[in-house]
């Protein structure tokens, strides 16, 4: 009897539909596990290098088009992927210094166009947050930035009293673009910050114009708003008018020495495009010629320009360049400050947001922004 009970308690081998015993599947060995993960990492690296890459929005410079906490898919295929130029540890900023491979851009299926939201490696020698960037830093190891392309090779670009002009024509703000405005009230009152927020408008604290210690009448104050928010403001009975806030022409940024609201007309350089070099154009093109074209540029006696030691009245560019701006015009350090983005620095075109969170601890999802195309 004990023998029968023992046999009943033994684990039976499972049988298939044909009644035959089936062997339990063998567990993968450590070697097989390592090989599986090695293949997975290689596939992910290939996808990130040549197909697409996720990108997180870290700042407010692209509001209201993109918000802090948005996660994007950036296509490498649109402009053509770049071959790696450094050797490092994947998914980290660690790489072998002093080892730089020749880099080339593979063919893409589109050219960068005006209006594209593009990710690129920051080109300037100075970053307002990180300070001076060593010249030895490889292009692909520079911080990724995201802005909108507003000027392509051959375009004549200017910013006149805050308004972007292309080819001499003003470019109106798009519905998701944001800037600073001066609001003039009809009397001594204005909506409070909460009421303005309900209109999609942000009050700039401390911006009320004063007459001595008292608030001046009629009331004037500054806000950040999109054109949609401005229209809502102008519909209020207590608002007389809303005008763009324009910096005085004498104002200069302490880091770059530029005024973002007043940029004289210039032509965006491109491959094969020739520009005249003189006192007027050198401030616009000198950095591109030296930093990105690799030329030696000096000025001799009488202001004569020498390129690689040869007197030159003109210069023909070897690659394409782009002029970029943030959609939040007054909260973006972009080409108005530090100049052009070379083609070699382009990473890819931002296509859509796939995730978005109000904050990270705890994360609050913005479900309406999941899998949304970027306008």
Secondary structure, DSSP 8 states (H G I E B T S, - for coil): -HHHHHHHHS----B-TTS-B--------HHHHHHHHHHHHHHHHHHHHHTEEEEE--SSTTTBTS-TTEEEEEESTTT--B-----B-TTSS-B-TT------B---SS---TT-EEEEE--SSEETTTEE--TTS-GGGS-EEEEEEEE-TT-EEEEETTEEEETTEE----TTBEEEEEEEESSS----HHHHHHTT-EE-TT---EETTEE-SS-EEEEEEEHHHHHHHHTSTTEEEEEE----TT---TTT---TT-EEEEE---TT-EEE-STTTHHHHHHIIIIIT---EEE-GGG-EEETTEE-SEEE-SS-EEEEE-SBGGG---HHHH--EEGGGEEEEEEEEEEEEEEETTEEE-GGGTTEE--
